[in-house]
Amino acid sequence: LGSDDVIQLMNNVKAPYNVNSLTSNVALNALNSIPVLDANVKELMEQREVVREKLNELDFVTKVFPSDSNFLLFQMTDKAKSSYTLMANRGVVTRFRGNEMHCKECIRVTIGSKEENVKFLEELPKAYKDS
């Protein structure tokens, strides 16, 4: 409750999404540990390239979209939804994006640790085959 002018002013200066205090503290700690942050970013970027290369080697992956973030979006020839579901049931979390515009048969995978990425890369072909 408040006047429209005050509400508009507050909306103009607030972040586009809410950040809780735990997330805020993690961000502040990261900024106070720049060498650790740099090492983590370097590892993430290296792992992203490993996952990209392995995805490109799979005959049922038709495209891996460019990414500057901690995830990759890739398109499959078919069976993306059923592969996504099987992987989820087997403990590998990805995001099905096939319902989004221009993302037919697409899955988004977040780049994790080396071990998490290996598990994903082992499970994806199995899930595709079993679909």
C-alpha positions as CSV (number, residue, x, y, z in Angstrom):
1,L,0.0,0.0,0.0
2,G,1.2,3.4,-0.9
3,S,1.0,6.2,-3.4
4,D,1.6,5.2,-7.0
5,D,4.6,7.6,-7.3
6,V,6.4,6.1,-4.3
7,I,5.7,2.5,-5.5
8,Q,7.0,3.4,-8.9
9,L,10.2,5.0,-7.4
10,M,10.8,1.9,-5.3
11,N,10.3,-0.5,-8.3
12,N,12.8,1.6,-10.3
13,V,15.6,1.0,-7.8
14,K,14.9,-2.6,-6.8
15,A,16.7,-5.6,-8.4
16,P,14.7,-7.4,-11.2
17,Y,14.2,-10.3,-8.8
18,N,14.4,-10.7,-5.0
19,V,17.6,-11.9,-3.5
20,N,17.4,-13.5,-0.1
21,S,20.0,-12.8,2.6
22,L,21.7,-16.3,2.3
23,T,22.3,-15.7,-1.5
24,S,23.5,-12.2,-0.8
25,N,26.0,-13.4,1.8
26,V,27.3,-16.1,-0.6
27,A,27.8,-13.4,-3.3
28,L,29.6,-11.1,-0.8
29,N,31.9,-14.0,0.2
30,A,32.7,-14.8,-3.4
31,L,33.6,-11.2,-4.0
32,N,36.0,-11.4,-1.0
33,S,37.6,-14.5,-2.5
34,I,38.3,-13.5,-6.1
35,P,41.1,-16.1,-6.6
36,V,38.7,-18.9,-5.6
37,L,35.9,-17.4,-7.7
38,D,38.3,-17.1,-10.7
39,A,39.3,-20.8,-10.3
40,N,35.7,-21.9,-10.1
41,V,34.7,-19.9,-13.2
42,K,37.7,-21.4,-15.1
43,E,36.7,-24.9,-14.1
44,L,33.1,-24.3,-15.1
45,M,34.2,-23.0,-18.5
46,E,36.5,-26.0,-19.1
47,Q,33.7,-28.4,-18.1
48,R,31.2,-26.6,-20.4
49,E,33.6,-27.2,-23.3
50,V,34.0,-30.9,-22.4
51,V,30.2,-31.3,-22.2
52,R,29.8,-29.4,-25.5
53,E,32.4,-31.6,-27.3
54,K,30.8,-34.8,-26.0
55,L,27.3,-33.7,-26.9
56,N,28.5,-32.9,-30.5
57,E,29.8,-36.4,-30.8
58,L,26.4,-38.0,-30.2
59,D,24.6,-38.9,-33.4
60,F,21.2,-38.0,-32.0
61,V,22.2,-34.5,-31.0
62,T,21.7,-32.2,-33.9
63,K,22.8,-28.9,-32.4
64,V,24.5,-27.5,-29.3
65,F,23.6,-23.8,-29.0
66,P,26.3,-21.2,-28.2
67,S,26.5,-20.4,-24.5
68,D,28.3,-17.9,-22.2
69,S,26.6,-19.2,-19.1
70,N,26.7,-22.2,-16.8
71,F,24.3,-24.3,-19.0
72,L,24.0,-25.7,-22.5
73,L,20.9,-26.0,-24.6
74,F,21.0,-28.8,-27.1
75,Q,18.6,-30.1,-29.7
76,M,18.0,-33.8,-30.4
77,T,16.6,-35.5,-33.5
78,D,13.7,-36.9,-31.4
79,K,12.8,-38.4,-28.0
80,A,13.9,-35.3,-26.0
81,K,10.9,-35.4,-23.6
82,S,11.1,-39.1,-22.9
83,S,14.9,-38.9,-22.5
84,Y,14.5,-36.0,-20.1
85,T,11.9,-38.0,-18.1
86,L,14.1,-41.1,-17.9
87,M,17.1,-39.2,-16.8
88,A,15.1,-37.4,-14.1
89,N,13.8,-40.8,-12.9
90,R,17.4,-42.0,-12.7
91,G,18.6,-39.0,-10.7
92,V,20.0,-36.8,-13.5
93,V,18.3,-33.4,-13.5
94,T,18.0,-31.5,-16.7
95,R,15.3,-29.2,-18.1
96,F,13.1,-30.1,-21.0
97,R,12.7,-27.0,-23.2
98,G,10.8,-28.6,-26.1
99,N,7.7,-26.5,-25.4
100,E,9.5,-23.2,-25.8
101,M,9.4,-21.3,-29.0
102,H,12.2,-22.5,-31.4
103,C,13.3,-25.2,-29.0
104,K,11.7,-28.3,-30.5
105,E,13.3,-31.4,-29.0
106,C,15.6,-29.3,-26.8
107,I,17.0,-30.0,-23.4
108,R,19.0,-27.7,-21.2
109,V,21.7,-29.0,-18.9
110,T,23.4,-27.1,-16.2
111,I,27.2,-27.6,-16.1
112,G,28.2,-29.1,-12.8
113,S,31.2,-30.8,-11.3
114,K,33.3,-33.1,-13.4
115,E,31.6,-36.1,-11.7
116,E,28.1,-34.7,-12.3
117,N,28.9,-34.0,-16.0
118,V,30.3,-37.5,-16.5
119,K,27.1,-39.0,-15.0
120,F,24.9,-36.9,-17.3
121,L,27.0,-37.8,-20.4
122,E,26.8,-41.5,-19.4
123,E,23.0,-41.3,-18.8
124,L,21.9,-39.3,-21.8
125,P,22.7,-42.0,-24.5
126,K,21.2,-44.7,-22.2
127,A,18.0,-42.7,-21.8
128,Y,17.8,-42.0,-25.5
129,K,18.2,-45.7,-26.3
130,D,15.6,-46.7,-23.7
131,S,13.1,-44.1,-24.9
